[in-house]
Amino acid sequence: MTIPGPLRVDRREVVDVEIAALSTACSPRLSGVDTDHVEVLAAVRAALPPITVHHPTMRVIDGLHRVRAAELRGRATIPARFFHGAEADAFVLAVEANIAHGLPLTTADRKGAARRIITSHPHWSDRMIASVAGIAPGTVAEIRRRAPGGARGTSRLGQDGRVRPVNGAEGRRLAGEIIAANPGLSLRQVARAARISPETVRDVRNRMLRGEDPQLRRGRRPAGPGGAPVRRGGSGPVAVPDHAPPRNLAPARALDRAQARNQVQARNQIQDRNQVQDRNPAPGRAPAQDRAAAVERLMADPALRFSETGRTLLRLLTLHTLAPADWDRIIDQVPPHCGGIVARLAVDCAEMWADVAERVQRKVAETA
């Protein structure tokens, strides 16, 4: 996640602060300090990273265990960086920092942190809060639903810095029209035009490919005789078969025609790209064996192994360590009638990974 500008810490200035002047209240760790971890840190001979302190309150944002380890060593001061923002933002930084490294927060810690962030930052989207707290967006949505006043507001700030309406019905409708008229546009291009997330655009496009209405229909129709749904109108209820076609098929038919024209070309492009990927690697692109070695090194990193989000990332990266011959066998087994959909999904995945790479590089540059 890219932390908004006001929540960034100036990492250039490091000062020594007196440990006695620090406050350790309001930590996201519900169970407090882990004494075993403190002893491990106290035994480390190398210099530990500076802690982060909220300057107005002198509360420790990141590095509580390092403070206790310094006390165990008999130190009176400890290197620190200061954050000068609001106290609510300091808590967000504390959660984000303890998710990214160090001793992982427990599931209860993360849910408690998400509950507090929903109260202090109700305008943040579920995905943005989830990326800070290290839990699933669906879990954040459930916590928000149960929190008093958690669902207030008509729009929310997303991870990309864009403000989008909570009710995306209009955005989904507009995305359906854009996809039908321009099926070659990328997820992000449609998302920008319709002011919805790329994942919502993906869902809209998938629904259209299945011949369904792009809009999500909440609730169920009342059941008629035999349990069949009924449609009300005219002189009375009329039974509708379970597999009745959607009422608005025009966008789906337009997309099907355009998709049919592009299926063979898209599938061939994906095949060609996969076949030459390691035979003629592009500058900066590692062959399969190098990728496998890099992933193996990442799997040994405790910052990834000991967090749920880290393990998810490792599982995703492991999928891309297959050799070219393995990809060839997979491609050869794709049924012809599924080729267009598989090719489209592969392109979508490539776009998502490009977006991940861009955001990770931006975060590295900001924290350097």
N, C-alpha and C positions, 0 to 999 in steps of 0.2 A: 504494500500500500504506500502511496505517496502522501506523507504527512503534509497537511496544509501549511502554508508559509508561517502563520503566527505560532505554530506548534513546533517549529524547528529550534534546535539547540545550537548555539554557537560553539562549534567544536574546536575552534582555533585557540581559545583562551582557557587555560587550565591553571587553577590556583589551589594552594593548600589551605584547607579550612579546618578549624578545630572540631574534633569529633564531639566534644561536649556541647557545641552549639547546634548540633544537628537534631532534627526531629524525625522519628521513625513512625509517626502515626499515619493512618489512612492508607496502609499498604494493601495492594490487591490480593496479597496472600492471606487468606482467612485463617490459616493455621499458624501464622507467624513464621519465625526463623527456623530453618532446618539446621540443628547443631552439627550434624555429621558433615553437611556441606560447608559450614563455617570452618570446621577443623581441616577439611581438605584444602580450602583456600588459604588458610593460615600456614599450611605446610609448603605452599608453592613459593619457590625462591625467586622466580621472575616477578617483575613489577606488574601488578594487576592494572587493568584499565581504570581511568578516572571514573568516579561516580558522577551522577547527575543530580543536582540539587535545585529545588524551587527557591529562587532567591528571596522572594517576599516573605516566605514562611520558614525557610531553611529546612524544609522537609525533604527527605531523601526520595527522589523519584526512581532512580535506578542504582542499585549497588548496596542494598541493605546487608547482604551477606558479606560483602567486602568491608563494610564498616565494622561489623562484628569481628571479622578476621583481623582487621587492623587493631582493634581493641585487645584481642587475644594476644597479639604480638607486643602489646604495650605501647603502641603508637598513640601520640596525642593529636596528630593531624593526618589528613588524607587528601590526595589530589582530587579535585572536583571541577566540573563544568556547571555553569549556572543557566537556568531557564527562567526568564523574566515574565512569562505569560500568566494567564489566569489559573486559579487553583484547579478548576474543572479540567482545563487542558493539561495541567501537570499530571492529573490522574490518568488521562488518556495516554500520555507519554510513558507513564510507569507501566501500564498494561502492555503497550506495544513493545517496550524494551524487554520485558520479561517473557514475551512470546518469542522474540527473535533470538535470544541467547540465554545462557545461564541455566539455573535450575528451572525446569518447566513449571508453569502454573497448572494446578489440578483442574479437572473439569468443573468442579464447584467454584474454584477461583474465577474461572473464565466466565461462567454464567453470571456470577455475582458482579463481575466487572462490566459485562454487557448490560446488566440491569441498571447499573449506575450511569453508564454512558448514555443509555436511552433517556434517562431523566435529565442529564446535563446537556446532551446534544440531540434533542428529539428531531432535528432537521436532517440528521445524517441517515443515509439509506441503510437498510439491513445488511447489505453486502459490505458497506464501508465499516460498520461496527463489527461485523463478523471478521473482517480482515485484521482489525485491531485486537479483538479478544481471542482469536484463534479457534472459533467455533463455526458451525455451519450457518449460512444465512437463514435457513428455515428455523433453526433454534432461536436466532435473534428475533425473527418474526413472531414466534410463539411467546417469547418473553415480553415483547412489545405489546402483544395483544392482551396479555394478562396484567400489564403494568397500568396503574391509574393514570389516565391521560396520555398513555404511550403512543396512541394512534393519532394524536392531534396533528394538525397541519395538512395542507393540500399538496405540498411538494417536498422533495428531499434531495440532499446533496449526495451525488454518487462518488465513487472512487476516482473517476476521471475528472472531477471538478465541475461537472455539469449538474444543473438543477433540473429535476424531472418531476412531473406530477405523480402523486400517489396513485391516482386512478389512470391507468394507461390505456383505457378503452379507445380513446380517440387516437392515441399514438399507434395502437395496433391496427386500427382501421386505415390510417394513413400509410402505415408500412405495407399493408396488403396491396393498396393501390400502387405504391411505388414499385414493389416487387413485380406486380403483374405487368406494369408498363416497361420496367427496366430490369429484367431478371439477371443481367450480368453484373449488377452492382454488388459490392462487397457488403458484409454485415455492418461494418462500421460506417460506410457511406449511407446506407439506409437508416441506421440508428441516428446519425447526425441530422438527417433530413426530418425524421419523424419524432426526434427528441425522446427516444426510448433507448434502452440498453441493447447492445449487440445480442445478448442472450435472448431477449424478448423478440428481436428480429428473427433469430434462428427458429424460435418456436412458431412464429407466424408463418415463416416459409415452410417449415415441416408440416404444419397443419394444412396449408394450401396444397402441398404435394400429395397429401392424403385425401384431398377433395373436401376438407372440412372448412368451416367458417373461421377466418382469422381471429374473430372475437371469442373470448372465453365466456361461455354461458354458465353462469353460476346457478346452482340449485337444480332440482329435477322436476320434470313435468309430473303432474298428478297422474296416477295410474288409472287406466280404464279397465274394461272387462278383460280378464285373463292376464292382467298385469302390464298390458301394453300402455306406453305413454299416450296421452291425448293432446290434441291441439284444439284450443278453443277459438271459435270464430263462427260467423254465420248463425245458423239456427241452433247450434249446440256443439258439444264436444265430438270430435272425430278422432277415431283411433289412428295412431301413427305407428307403422311397423318399426321394430328395433333398428333395422338397417336402412331406414329412410334416408335419401340423399339430403345434404344440407340445403338450406333455402337459397343461399347465394353461392352459385357455382361459377359465376363469370370469372372472378380473379383466378380461381384454381385452374379453369380450362385454359385461360390465357397463359398461365405459368407452365402448364403441361406442354402446350405447343412450343413455347420457347425452350423449355427444358429438353424436349425431344431433339431440337436442332443442335443443342450444345452437348448432349450426352457423350457422343463418340469422341468429339474433340477434347472435352475435359478429361475423359478417361485416358486417352492417349497421352495427354500432357502429364498426368500424374505418373503413368507408367514410365515415360521417358525420363522424368525427373528422378524417380526411384532407381532406375537401372543404371544411370550414370552418376548417381550421388557419390559413391565411393570409388568408382573407376576414374573419374576426373573431378576430384573434390574442388569446390570453389575456394578462393582464398579465405582463410580463417575458418573453414569448415573441417572438422575432424573426421577421419574415416571411422568405420564402425568399431574397430578394436580400440581406437583412442577414446571414443565416446564411452565404451564399456569400462575402460580403465578410469576415466574421469568420474563416472557414476559410482564405481566401486570406492573411490576415494571419498566421495560425498557421503556414502553410506557409513563410513567410519567416523563421520563428524557428529559428536554428541548433540550439537545444536539442531541437527536435522533428525537424528535417530530418536531423540527423546521428546519430540513434539508431534502432535497429530498432523498438523499441516506439513511438517517436514517429511514425515513418512509418506504422506499423500504425494508430495512432490517427487520423492525418490521412486515411488511406484510408477508415476507417469514418465519419468525420465528413463526408467528401465525398459519401457516399451520401445524406446527408440534406439536401443543398442543392437537390434537385429542386423545381421549381415545382409548385403545386397541379394544373395541367393535366397535367403529366407523371404525377403520382400517379393522376389520373383515368384516363388511358389504361392505366396498369398494372393498375388495379383492374378496368377493363372487360374486360381480356384474361384475367382469372383464370378458368379453367374451373369451372363450377358444382360438379363433383364434388371439386374441390380447395379450394373456398372455406372450408370449416370448418378445414382444416389450416392454410391460409395465415393466416386470421384468428387462430387460436390462436398461431401462430408470431409474428405481429405483436404480439400482446399480450405474449408472452414477451419479445420484443425491447424493448418499452416498459418492462417491469419491469426488465430488465437495465440499460437506460440510466438509469432512475430510481435504481437502486442505485449506478451509476457516479457520477451527479451528487451523491448524498448523501455518498459516500465522498470525492470530490474536494473538496467544500465543507468536510467535516470536516477534511481534511488541510490545506486553506488556513487554516482557523481555528486549527489547532494550531501552524502555522509562522508565523503572523502576529506 
